[in-house]
Amino acid sequence: MHSLNRRVFLGTAAAALSAPAILKAQSDAIKLGSLTPLTGVGGTYGPSMRDAISGVIAQVNEAGGVLGREITLVSEDTQTSPEAAVRAARKLIDVDGVSAIMGTWASSITTAVAPLAWESQTMLLCVSGADSITQLPHQGFICRTQPNSKLQIRVAGDFMVEEGATQMAWIGPQTPFAASSIEILEEIAAANGAGMESLIYEADKSTYRSEVDQILVNNPDFLMLGGYAADSTVLLRDIWQSGYEGKIIGPAYAVNQTVLDALPPEVTENVFTWEGAPAIDSGAYANVQAILGVEDVDPYSAQTYDHASLAILAMAAGGDVTGDTIRQNIRAVSQGEGQMVESAVDGLAGLEGGINYSGASGPCDFDEIGDITGTSFVFKQISGAAAAEFKRV
């Protein structure tokens, strides 16, 4: 296990910057790209996602780099906008020449950037959940550490049934995962003798009261939100004003602390959230805690820590620094038969004997199309404008 406290991490990062003679010149550096939402709807998560990547790179540089070369991180902002993300990805690929792009968040962002990645043979590591992403003709140049929407919605739907749902409902905007979310909930409802209704609304409205009235016509006792934080803020207010007394669940990114802070506590009281859960008892998770200087690491930062570690280890295993090398070797280091390692530094040290990387987000095992094959989930319940753990599955 390779775990650094905050003081040691800062010291190693400074040492890496002050001792360039250990490595080759900066112009010969390996370039990796982060493409996270530093602003926009996803801006709550993007900075720490980028910092987790940066921390891994600082540790590896301090330990001697990869293949005798230093790694440089080039960071860009998606602005949580597909158009801005495409411009940023083109810069990372065409100008900076990165081997991998890490950390794309919203499914619409990853979908827009993906063709640029596979056409240039740049590895794309994402935290997006829409099923359609890994069904693209990406030729192996996409892997995601986020569970796909089928897995996410099935887990949440089963939870709704376990909590007594007899009439389920889904309400959200048109997104890459809307159709599959509705389909899965319909299957779960039918299998359990429950009713199911759905409604897709126009995003970015100042009120959803008419949509709320429409979805509540059949008196659902459990309602799932399918949007992002901005529209969930408006939607939760309108649901509360309607007098709805049933249960509500939403993705943790859609009912995050920003939403809780923006609404009166009574509006969000007893609302459930769910998300993929980091491996909180792992050495990798402790390492991210030290890198970020926080007690609770969000799932996306845990995943980008793994993105950086996997990209670096795959390059080292393949003896080259191209995106194609990462593509060819990522499974050899993430689900091999060798020693389990939880950091890039430990993985580099043990690479000759074979390694099996297990990260801050859990075992990083990918199927043939690049989907993560399993993860844990945590359900939380809001009380007093704060989320408290309710259940892990």
KEKE-3310 file (N, C-alpha, C; in steps of 0.2 Angstrom, whole numbers, plus 5000, padded with zeros to 4 digits):
npx = (5004:5003:5002:5001:5002:4995:5005:5017:5013:5012:5026:5032:5027:5032:5046:5047:5045:5056:5067:5072:5083:5083:5074:5070:5071:5058:5052:5052:5043:5030:5013:4998:4980:4968:4950:4939:4924:4926:4918:4901:4887:4892:4903:4905:4911:4922:4935:4941:4942:4951:4962:4965:4970:4981:4988:4992:5000:5011:5016:5021:5030:5039:5044:5052:5046:5040:5046:5058:5054:5047:5030:5018:5004:4990:4977:4960:4944:4928:4917:4905:4898:4895:4899:4910:4918:4922:4930:4940:4945:4950:4961:4968:4972:4976:4985:4992:4995:4991:4992:4981:4964:4956:4943:4930:4914:4898:4887:4883:4894:4905:4900:4901:4914:4920:4922:4932:4943:4944:4947:4959:4966:4968:4967:4952:4946:4932:4919:4906:4889:4879:4872:4874:4887:4898:4893:4896:4907:4920:4932:4940:4945:4939:4936:4926:4925:4913:4898:4887:4871:4861:4865:4865:4852:4844:4849:4844:4830:4827:4829:4819:4807:4810:4808:4795:4788:4773:4768:4776:4786:4795:4804:4811:4824:4827:4840:4855:4853:4840:4829:4833:4833:4819:4814:4820:4815:4802:4802:4806:4795:4785:4788:4786:4773:4770:4764:4769:4774:4780:4789:4795:4803:4806:4822:4830:4820:4810:4800:4792:4779:4767:4771:4774:4761:4756:4763:4760:4747:4742:4745:4759:4769:4782:4795:4806:4820:4827:4836:4848:4858:4853:4840:4834:4834:4824:4813:4811:4807:4795:4788:4787:4779:4767:4762:4765:4767:4773:4788:4804:4818:4834:4848:4864:4872:4863:4855:4864:4875:4875:4862:4855:4858:4853:4839:4825:4826:4815:4810:4818:4818:4820:4822:4829:4846:4857:4872:4887:4899:4914:4929:4930:4938:4950:4968:4970:4960:4963:4975:4970:4962:4973:4980:4970:4967:4955:4942:4931:4930:4923:4914:4918:4931:4938:4937:4944:4957:4960:4959:4971:4981:4979:4981:4995:5001:4998:5005:5018:5018:5017:5028:5028:5022:5009:4992:4987:4995:4990:4977:4979:4985:4978:4969:4978:4985:4975:4967:4975:4984:4993:5002:4991:4989:4988:4991:4999:5012:5016:5012:5021:5033:5031:5028:5036:5034:5021:5004:4989:4979:4969:4958:4954:4940:4936:4938:4945:4939:4936:4924:4922:4918:4922:4915:4914:4914:4908:4903:4901:4886:4880:4867:4859:4850:4841:4842:4838:4844:4856:4865:4864:4871:4862:4860:4871:4875)
npy = (4994:5011:5025:5042:5056:5072:5082:5076:5073:5086:5090:5081:5084:5097:5094:5087:5097:5105:5098:5095:5088:5075:5069:5068:5082:5095:5097:5084:5078:5066:5069:5070:5072:5081:5083:5091:5096:5111:5123:5128:5117:5105:5110:5109:5097:5096:5103:5096:5083:5085:5088:5077:5069:5076:5075:5061:5061:5069:5061:5050:5057:5061:5049:5045:5045:5039:5027:5033:5046:5062:5066:5077:5086:5092:5103:5106:5114:5108:5116:5111:5109:5103:5109:5117:5108:5100:5109:5110:5097:5095:5104:5098:5086:5090:5100:5099:5086:5075:5058:5052:5057:5062:5060:5065:5071:5073:5064:5068:5076:5067:5059:5068:5071:5058:5053:5061:5056:5042:5043:5049:5040:5042:5038:5038:5041:5040:5046:5045:5039:5035:5022:5021:5026:5017:5009:5015:5015:5013:5006:5002:5012:5019:5018:5016:5021:5023:5016:5009:5017:5007:4998:5007:5012:5001:4996:5007:5006:4994:4997:5006:4998:4989:4998:4999:5004:5005:5012:5019:5032:5042:5057:5069:5078:5077:5067:5058:5046:5045:5037:5024:5023:5025:5014:5003:5005:5003:4989:4984:4988:4981:4968:4967:4970:4983:5000:5012:5027:5040:5056:5067:5082:5099:5106:5118:5127:5140:5136:5120:5117:5113:5102:5094:5093:5085:5073:5068:5064:5051:5047:5043:5034:5034:5043:5046:5057:5063:5072:5086:5096:5109:5109:5100:5108:5117:5108:5101:5111:5114:5102:5100:5111:5107:5099:5085:5069:5058:5047:5052:5050:5054:5055:5057:5067:5076:5080:5087:5095:5108:5110:5107:5117:5128:5127:5128:5118:5110:5107:5097:5087:5070:5066:5054:5049:5042:5034:5028:5020:5025:5015:5014:5009:5006:5007:5015:5024:5031:5037:5046:5054:5060:5067:5076:5082:5080:5073:5066:5059:5062:5052:5054:5060:5050:5041:5048:5048:5034:5034:5041:5033:5021:5024:5028:5016:5007:5013:5011:4997:4993:4999:5011:5027:5030:5033:5021:5012:5012:5008:4995:4989:4992:4983:4973:4978:4981:4970:4959:4944:4946:4954:4963:4980:4997:5010:5021:5022:5011:5001:5003:4999:4986:4980:4972:4959:4957:4964:4968:4981:4989:5001:5018:5019:5006:4989:4989:4983:4979:4976:4969:4980:4991:4994:4996:4982:4980:4987:4996:5003:5018:5023:5037:5048:5063:5074:5088:5096:5090:5076:5059:5043:5029:5016:5003:4994)
npz = (5000:4996:5003:5006:5018:5019:5021:5017:5003:4998:5000:4991:4979:4977:4977:4966:4956:4959:4955:4942:4935:4938:4929:4911:4900:4901:4888:4883:4890:4895:4890:4898:4898:4907:4907:4913:4922:4926:4927:4926:4926:4931:4939:4953:4955:4946:4949:4960:4954:4944:4952:4959:4949:4946:4958:4958:4947:4952:4962:4955:4947:4956:4960:4950:4937:4921:4911:4911:4909:4913:4918:4912:4916:4907:4908:4905:4903:4903:4904:4906:4894:4878:4866:4871:4876:4866:4858:4868:4869:4856:4856:4866:4860:4847:4848:4861:4861:4869:4877:4883:4888:4902:4914:4909:4912:4911:4902:4889:4886:4885:4875:4864:4863:4861:4847:4843:4851:4847:4834:4834:4840:4854:4871:4880:4896:4906:4917:4915:4913:4903:4894:4880:4877:4878:4868:4856:4841:4846:4846:4857:4863:4874:4891:4905:4922:4929:4934:4921:4915:4915:4925:4936:4937:4938:4951:4959:4956:4961:4975:4977:4976:4987:4997:4997:4986:4976:4966:4954:4948:4935:4932:4921:4911:4893:4890:4887:4894:4897:4891:4893:4906:4909:4903:4910:4923:4920:4918:4930:4938:4932:4935:4948:4950:4951:4947:4934:4928:4917:4913:4902:4902:4897:4898:4909:4914:4923:4931:4935:4937:4930:4924:4936:4941:4931:4932:4944:4943:4944:4957:4962:4973:4974:4968:4955:4951:4936:4932:4932:4944:4943:4937:4946:4958:4955:4952:4964:4973:4967:4968:4982:4984:4979:4988:4988:4996:4995:4992:4987:4976:4970:4959:4966:4961:4957:4967:4976:4988:4985:4980:4991:5000:4993:4995:5006:5021:5023:5011:5005:5014:5020:5007:4996:4990:4978:4973:4964:4975:4982:4986:5002:5012:5007:5003:4992:4992:5004:5000:4990:4999:5006:4995:4991:5003:5011:5020:5016:5000:4985:4973:4959:4960:4966:4955:4945:4950:4949:4935:4931:4937:4930:4917:4917:4922:4912:4901:4905:4906:4893:4887:4880:4876:4870:4866:4860:4866:4879:4877:4873:4885:4896:4903:4906:4917:4926:4928:4930:4934:4944:4959:4970:4969:4974:4971:4958:4960:4968:4959:4948:4953:4955:4943:4935:4940:4938:4940:4948:4948:4960:4964:4970:4967:4968:4962:4946:4934:4918:4905:4888:4881:4887:4899:4917:4927:4939:4955:4971:4979:4987:4997:5002:5014:5016:5029:5038:5029:5026:5020:5025:5027:5022:5017:5011:4996)
capx = (5000:5006:4998:5004:4998:4995:5011:5021:5011:5014:5033:5035:5025:5037:5052:5046:5046:5063:5073:5071:5088:5081:5071:5072:5069:5051:5050:5052:5038:5024:5008:4991:4975:4962:4945:4934:4919:4928:4913:4895:4883:4897:4908:4906:4916:4928:4942:4944:4943:4958:4967:4966:4974:4988:4992:4995:5006:5016:5019:5025:5036:5044:5047:5056:5043:5038:5050:5063:5052:5042:5023:5015:4996:4987:4970:4955:4938:4922:4912:4899:4895:4898:4903:4916:4922:4925:4935:4945:4948:4954:4967:4972:4974:4980:4990:4996:4997:4991:4991:4975:4960:4953:4938:4924:4909:4892:4887:4883:4901:4909:4898:4903:4922:4922:4924:4939:4947:4946:4950:4966:4969:4969:4963:4947:4943:4927:4915:4899:4885:4874:4874:4876:4894:4902:4891:4899:4912:4926:4938:4943:4948:4935:4935:4923:4924:4907:4893:4882:4865:4857:4866:4863:4844:4842:4850:4839:4823:4826:4829:4812:4803:4811:4806:4788:4784:4768:4766:4783:4786:4801:4803:4818:4824:4830:4847:4857:4851:4833:4825:4835:4831:4812:4813:4822:4810:4795:4803:4806:4788:4780:4790:4784:4766:4769:4763:4775:4773:4786:4788:4801:4802:4811:4827:4831:4814:4810:4796:4790:4773:4763:4774:4773:4754:4754:4766:4756:4740:4741:4747:4764:4771:4789:4796:4813:4822:4831:4840:4854:4857:4850:4833:4832:4832:4817:4808:4810:4803:4788:4785:4785:4773:4761:4759:4766:4769:4777:4795:4808:4825:4838:4856:4868:4875:4857:4853:4870:4875:4873:4855:4852:4860:4848:4832:4823:4827:4809:4809:4822:4818:4819:4823:4835:4850:4861:4878:4892:4902:4921:4931:4932:4943:4956:4974:4970:4955:4967:4979:4966:4961:4979:4981:4965:4966:4948:4940:4926:4931:4917:4915:4921:4938:4941:4938:4950:4963:4961:4961:4978:4985:4978:4985:5002:5003:4997:5010:5024:5018:5018:5034:5027:5017:5004:4985:4986:4998:4986:4972:4981:4988:4975:4967:4983:4987:4969:4964:4980:4985:4999:5001:4986:4992:4983:4994:5003:5019:5017:5011:5027:5038:5029:5026:5039:5031:5013:5000:4982:4977:4963:4958:4950:4933:4935:4941:4944:4939:4932:4922:4925:4917:4925:4911:4916:4910:4905:4904:4896:4882:4878:4860:4859:4844:4842:4839:4841:4848:4862:4864:4867:4871:4856:4861:4876:4873)
capy = (5000:5017:5030:5048:5061:5079:5086:5072:5074:5093:5090:5077:5088:5103:5091:5085:5103:5108:5093:5092:5085:5068:5067:5072:5089:5096:5096:5077:5075:5063:5073:5067:5078:5081:5087:5090:5102:5116:5127:5125:5112:5100:5113:5106:5091:5096:5105:5090:5078:5087:5088:5070:5067:5080:5072:5055:5063:5072:5056:5046:5061:5061:5042:5044:5046:5033:5025:5038:5053:5066:5067:5084:5086:5098:5103:5110:5115:5107:5121:5106:5111:5099:5113:5119:5101:5098:5113:5109:5091:5096:5107:5093:5081:5092:5105:5097:5079:5070:5051:5051:5062:5059:5064:5068:5069:5072:5059:5072:5078:5061:5057:5073:5070:5052:5052:5064:5052:5036:5044:5051:5035:5045:5035:5042:5038:5044:5045:5046:5033:5033:5015:5022:5028:5011:5006:5018:5011:5017:5002:5000:5018:5021:5014:5021:5019:5024:5011:5012:5019:5001:4996:5012:5013:4994:4996:5012:5004:4988:5000:5009:4992:4987:5003:4999:5007:5002:5016:5022:5038:5045:5063:5072:5081:5073:5066:5051:5040:5046:5032:5018:5024:5024:5007:4999:5006:5000:4982:4983:4989:4976:4962:4968:4971:4990:5004:5016:5033:5044:5062:5071:5089:5104:5108:5125:5131:5143:5132:5114:5115:5110:5095:5091:5091:5080:5066:5066:5063:5044:5047:5039:5034:5034:5047:5047:5063:5061:5078:5088:5100:5115:5108:5097:5113:5120:5103:5099:5116:5113:5095:5102:5116:5103:5095:5078:5066:5051:5047:5055:5048:5057:5054:5061:5073:5080:5082:5088:5100:5115:5110:5107:5124:5133:5126:5127:5111:5106:5105:5091:5082:5063:5064:5049:5050:5036:5035:5023:5021:5023:5009:5019:5005:5004:5011:5020:5030:5035:5041:5052:5059:5064:5071:5082:5085:5080:5067:5062:5059:5061:5046:5056:5061:5043:5038:5051:5045:5028:5035:5043:5027:5016:5026:5028:5009:5004:5015:5007:4990:4993:5001:5016:5032:5032:5031:5014:5007:5012:5004:4988:4986:4994:4977:4969:4980:4982:4964:4954:4939:4948:4957:4969:4987:5003:5016:5020:5021:5004:4997:5003:4995:4979:4979:4966:4952:4957:4967:4969:4987:4990:5008:5021:5018:4999:4985:4992:4977:4981:4971:4970:4986:4996:4995:4993:4976:4979:4992:4996:5009:5020:5027:5042:5051:5070:5076:5094:5099:5086:5069:5054:5036:5025:5009:5001:4988)
capz = (5000:4995:5006:5008:5021:5015:5021:5012:4996:4996:4999:4985:4973:4977:4976:4959:4952:4960:4954:4935:4933:4939:4923:4905:4899:4900:4881:4882:4895:4893:4891:4899:4898:4911:4904:4919:4922:4931:4928:4923:4931:4935:4942:4960:4955:4942:4952:4964:4949:4941:4957:4960:4943:4947:4963:4955:4942:4956:4966:4950:4945:4962:4961:4944:4931:4918:4906:4911:4907:4917:4915:4912:4915:4903:4911:4901:4906:4898:4905:4906:4888:4873:4862:4874:4878:4859:4857:4873:4867:4850:4859:4870:4855:4841:4850:4866:4860:4875:4876:4886:4891:4908:4918:4906:4917:4909:4896:4883:4885:4883:4868:4859:4863:4860:4841:4842:4854:4844:4827:4835:4845:4861:4876:4884:4902:4908:4923:4912:4914:4898:4891:4873:4876:4876:4862:4851:4838:4849:4845:4863:4866:4879:4897:4910:4929:4932:4932:4916:4918:4916:4932:4941:4938:4941:4958:4962:4955:4966:4981:4977:4977:4993:5001:4997:4980:4972:4960:4953:4942:4933:4928:4920:4904:4888:4891:4884:4898:4899:4888:4896:4913:4909:4901:4916:4929:4918:4918:4937:4941:4930:4938:4955:4951:4952:4941:4932:4924:4916:4909:4900:4902:4894:4903:4910:4915:4929:4935:4932:4941:4926:4923:4942:4942:4926:4934:4950:4942:4946:4964:4963:4980:4974:4962:4954:4948:4931:4929:4935:4950:4942:4936:4952:4963:4954:4952:4971:4976:4964:4971:4989:4984:4976:4993:4987:5002:4994:4993:4981:4975:4964:4959:4971:4958:4955:4974:4980:4994:4982:4980:4998:5002:4989:4996:5013:5023:5023:5004:5004:5020:5018:5000:4995:4984:4977:4969:4965:4981:4982:4991:5007:5016:5003:5003:4986:4995:5009:4996:4987:5005:5007:4990:4991:5010:5013:5024:5011:4993:4980:4968:4953:4961:4967:4949:4941:4953:4945:4928:4930:4939:4925:4911:4918:4922:4905:4897:4908:4905:4886:4885:4875:4879:4865:4867:4858:4871:4885:4875:4873:4891:4902:4906:4909:4923:4930:4930:4929:4939:4949:4965:4970:4970:4975:4968:4952:4962:4969:4953:4944:4957:4955:4936:4932:4942:4936:4945:4948:4951:4963:4965:4975:4966:4968:4957:4940:4929:4912:4900:4882:4878:4892:4905:4923:4928:4946:4960:4976:4979:4993:4997:5008:5015:5018:5035:5040:5023:5025:5018:5029:5024:5024:5015:5005:4992)
cpx = (5004:5002:5002:5000:4999:5001:5017:5020:5014:5022:5035:5033:5030:5044:5052:5048:5053:5069:5072:5077:5087:5078:5073:5069:5061:5048:5049:5047:5032:5018:5001:4986:4970:4956:4939:4929:4921:4923:4907:4892:4887:4903:4910:4911:4922:4935:4945:4946:4950:4963:4969:4971:4981:4992:4995:5001:5012:5019:5023:5031:5041:5047:5051:5053:5041:5043:5056:5061:5047:5035:5021:5007:4994:4980:4966:4948:4932:4917:4905:4895:4898:4902:4910:4921:4925:4931:4941:4949:4952:4961:4971:4975:4979:4986:4995:4999:4997:4990:4984:4971:4956:4948:4932:4918:4902:4892:4886:4890:4905:4907:4900:4911:4924:4925:4931:4944:4949:4949:4957:4970:4972:4964:4958:4945:4938:4923:4907:4895:4881:4877:4876:4883:4898:4899:4893:4905:4919:4933:4943:4946:4944:4935:4931:4923:4918:4902:4889:4875:4860:4858:4864:4856:4842:4843:4845:4832:4822:4825:4821:4807:4804:4809:4798:4784:4779:4766:4772:4782:4794:4800:4810:4818:4827:4837:4849:4855:4844:4829:4827:4833:4823:4811:4815:4817:4803:4796:4803:4799:4784:4782:4788:4777:4765:4767:4769:4773:4780:4784:4794:4800:4808:4816:4827:4825:4814:4805:4794:4783:4768:4765:4773:4766:4753:4757:4763:4749:4738:4744:4753:4767:4779:4791:4804:4815:4827:4836:4846:4853:4852:4842:4830:4830:4825:4812:4806:4806:4796:4784:4783:4779:4767:4758:4760:4769:4772:4784:4798:4815:4828:4845:4859:4870:4869:4854:4859:4869:4873:4865:4852:4853:4855:4841:4831:4824:4821:4807:4812:4822:4816:4820:4829:4839:4854:4867:4883:4897:4910:4923:4934:4937:4949:4962:4973:4965:4959:4972:4976:4964:4967:4981:4976:4964:4959:4947:4935:4928:4925:4919:4919:4929:4941:4942:4944:4957:4965:4962:4968:4982:4985:4982:4992:5005:5003:5003:5017:5024:5019:5024:5034:5022:5011:4997:4984:4989:4994:4980:4973:4983:4984:4972:4972:4985:4981:4966:4968:4980:4990:4997:4996:4990:4987:4985:4998:5010:5021:5017:5018:5032:5037:5028:5029:5036:5024:5009:4993:4980:4970:4963:4954:4942:4931:4939:4940:4945:4934:4930:4925:4924:4919:4920:4914:4911:4906:4907:4899:4892:4881:4872:4861:4852:4845:4838:4842:4846:4855:4861:4868:4866:4865:4857:4867:4874:4879)
cpy = (5006:5023:5036:5053:5067:5082:5082:5073:5081:5093:5087:5081:5094:5100:5090:5091:5106:5104:5090:5088:5077:5065:5070:5079:5089:5095:5089:5074:5072:5068:5069:5073:5076:5086:5086:5096:5107:5122:5124:5120:5107:5103:5112:5101:5092:5098:5099:5084:5079:5086:5081:5067:5070:5077:5065:5056:5065:5066:5052:5050:5060:5054:5040:5044:5039:5032:5031:5045:5056:5066:5074:5083:5093:5098:5108:5109:5113:5112:5117:5108:5106:5103:5115:5113:5099:5102:5112:5102:5091:5099:5102:5088:5084:5097:5102:5090:5074:5063:5049:5057:5059:5063:5067:5066:5068:5068:5063:5075:5072:5059:5062:5072:5064:5051:5055:5059:5046:5037:5046:5046:5038:5041:5040:5038:5042:5042:5046:5039:5031:5026:5016:5024:5022:5007:5009:5014:5014:5013:5001:5007:5022:5016:5019:5017:5020:5019:5013:5013:5013:4999:5001:5012:5006:4994:5001:5009:4998:4991:5003:5003:4990:4991:5004:5002:5003:5005:5020:5027:5040:5052:5067:5075:5075:5072:5059:5045:5040:5039:5025:5018:5022:5016:5002:4999:5003:4992:4980:4983:4983:4969:4962:4970:4979:4994:5009:5021:5037:5051:5065:5078:5093:5107:5116:5130:5134:5139:5125:5112:5112:5103:5091:5088:5085:5073:5064:5064:5056:5042:5042:5039:5034:5037:5048:5053:5061:5066:5079:5093:5106:5114:5105:5102:5116:5115:5101:5104:5115:5107:5097:5106:5112:5099:5087:5075:5059:5052:5049:5052:5052:5055:5059:5068:5078:5083:5083:5093:5107:5115:5111:5114:5129:5132:5126:5120:5107:5103:5098:5086:5075:5061:5059:5051:5043:5037:5029:5025:5020:5017:5013:5015:5004:5009:5017:5026:5034:5039:5047:5057:5063:5069:5077:5085:5085:5073:5062:5064:5058:5055:5048:5057:5054:5040:5041:5049:5039:5029:5037:5037:5022:5018:5026:5020:5006:5006:5011:5000:4989:4995:5007:5021:5034:5030:5024:5010:5007:5007:4996:4985:4988:4988:4973:4971:4981:4976:4958:4949:4940:4951:4963:4975:4992:5010:5015:5019:5014:4999:4997:4999:4988:4976:4972:4959:4952:4960:4967:4975:4987:4997:5011:5020:5011:4995:4988:4987:4979:4976:4973:4976:4992:4998:4992:4987:4975:4985:4992:5003:5011:5024:5031:5045:5058:5071:5083:5097:5096:5079:5064:5047:5032:5018:5009:4995:4986)
cpz = (5000:4997:5008:5012:5017:5015:5017:5005:4994:4995:4993:4979:4972:4975:4968:4954:4953:4958:4947:4932:4933:4933:4917:4905:4899:4893:4879:4886:4891:4895:4892:4900:4903:4907:4908:4919:4928:4932:4925:4928:4935:4939:4949:4960:4951:4945:4956:4959:4946:4946:4959:4955:4944:4952:4962:4951:4947:4960:4961:4948:4950:4962:4955:4937:4928:4912:4905:4910:4912:4914:4917:4911:4912:4905:4907:4905:4901:4898:4906:4900:4882:4868:4864:4875:4871:4857:4862:4871:4861:4852:4862:4865:4850:4843:4856:4865:4865:4873:4878:4888:4896:4911:4915:4910:4914:4903:4889:4881:4882:4876:4863:4858:4860:4853:4840:4845:4850:4837:4828:4839:4851:4866:4880:4890:4905:4914:4921:4912:4908:4894:4883:4872:4874:4870:4855:4847:4840:4849:4851:4866:4871:4885:4902:4917:4932:4929:4926:4919:4919:4924:4937:4942:4940:4949:4962:4962:4960:4973:4982:4979:4985:4999:5001:4991:4977:4966:4959:4947:4941:4930:4927:4913:4899:4889:4888:4888:4900:4897:4891:4903:4914:4908:4907:4922:4927:4919:4926:4940:4938:4933:4945:4956:4953:4946:4940:4927:4923:4912:4908:4899:4899:4899:4904:4911:4922:4934:4931:4935:4937:4925:4930:4943:4937:4929:4940:4949:4945:4953:4965:4970:4980:4968:4961:4949:4943:4928:4932:4941:4949:4941:4942:4957:4961:4955:4960:4974:4973:4967:4978:4989:4982:4982:4993:4994:5001:4994:4986:4982:4969:4964:4963:4968:4956:4962:4978:4985:4991:4982:4987:5001:4999:4991:5004:5015:5022:5016:5002:5009:5018:5011:5000:4989:4984:4972:4969:4971:4980:4987:4997:5012:5013:5004:4997:4989:5000:5005:4993:4993:5006:5002:4990:4998:5013:5017:5019:5004:4989:4975:4962:4954:4962:4960:4945:4944:4950:4938:4927:4932:4933:4919:4911:4919:4916:4901:4899:4906:4897:4883:4880:4878:4875:4868:4866:4863:4877:4883:4876:4880:4897:4906:4909:4916:4928:4932:4929:4935:4945:4956:4965:4972:4970:4973:4962:4954:4964:4963:4948:4947:4956:4948:4933:4934:4941:4942:4943:4951:4954:4966:4970:4974:4966:4963:4950:4934:4924:4908:4893:4878:4882:4898:4911:4925:4935:4950:4965:4975:4986:4992:5003:5008:5018:5024:5037:5035:5023:5023:5022:5026:5027:5023:5010:5002:4988)
residu = (MET:HIS:SER:LEU:ASN:ARG:ARG:VAL:PHE:LEU:GLY:THR:ALA:ALA:ALA:ALA:LEU:SER:ALA:PRO:ALA:ILE:LEU:LYS:ALA:GLN:SER:ASP:ALA:ILE:LYS:LEU:GLY:SER:LEU:THR:PRO:LEU:THR:GLY:VAL:GLY:GLY:THR:TYR:GLY:PRO:SER:MET:ARG:ASP:ALA:ILE:SER:GLY:VAL:ILE:ALA:GLN:VAL:ASN:GLU:ALA:GLY:GLY:VAL:LEU:GLY:ARG:GLU:ILE:THR:LEU:VAL:SER:GLU:ASP:THR:GLN:THR:SER:PRO:GLU:ALA:ALA:VAL:ARG:ALA:ALA:ARG:LYS:LEU:ILE:ASP:VAL:ASP:GLY:VAL:SER:ALA:ILE:MET:GLY:THR:TRP:ALA:SER:SER:ILE:THR:THR:ALA:VAL:ALA:PRO:LEU:ALA:TRP:GLU:SER:GLN:THR:MET:LEU:LEU:CYS:VAL:SER:GLY:ALA:ASP:SER:ILE:THR:GLN:LEU:PRO:HIS:GLN:GLY:PHE:ILE:CYS:ARG:THR:GLN:PRO:ASN:SER:LYS:LEU:GLN:ILE:ARG:VAL:ALA:GLY:ASP:PHE:MET:VAL:GLU:GLU:GLY:ALA:THR:GLN:MET:ALA:TRP:ILE:GLY:PRO:GLN:THR:PRO:PHE:ALA:ALA:SER:SER:ILE:GLU:ILE:LEU:GLU:GLU:ILE:ALA:ALA:ALA:ASN:GLY:ALA:GLY:MET:GLU:SER:LEU:ILE:TYR:GLU:ALA:ASP:LYS:SER:THR:TYR:ARG:SER:GLU:VAL:ASP:GLN:ILE:LEU:VAL:ASN:ASN:PRO:ASP:PHE:LEU:MET:LEU:GLY:GLY:TYR:ALA:ALA:ASP:SER:THR:VAL:LEU:LEU:ARG:ASP:ILE:TRP:GLN:SER:GLY:TYR:GLU:GLY:LYS:ILE:ILE:GLY:PRO:ALA:TYR:ALA:VAL:ASN:GLN:THR:VAL:LEU:ASP:ALA:LEU:PRO:PRO:GLU:VAL:THR:GLU:ASN:VAL:PHE:THR:TRP:GLU:GLY:ALA:PRO:ALA:ILE:ASP:SER:GLY:ALA:TYR:ALA:ASN:VAL:GLN:ALA:ILE:LEU:GLY:VAL:GLU:ASP:VAL:ASP:PRO:TYR:SER:ALA:GLN:THR:TYR:ASP:HIS:ALA:SER:LEU:ALA:ILE:LEU:ALA:MET:ALA:ALA:GLY:GLY:ASP:VAL:THR:GLY:ASP:THR:ILE:ARG:GLN:ASN:ILE:ARG:ALA:VAL:SER:GLN:GLY:GLU:GLY:GLN:MET:VAL:GLU:SER:ALA:VAL:ASP:GLY:LEU:ALA:GLY:LEU:GLU:GLY:GLY:ILE:ASN:TYR:SER:GLY:ALA:SER:GLY:PRO:CYS:ASP:PHE:ASP:GLU:ILE:GLY:ASP:ILE:THR:GLY:THR:SER:PHE:VAL:PHE:LYS:GLN:ILE:SER:GLY:ALA:ALA:ALA:ALA:GLU:PHE:LYS:ARG:VAL)
# end
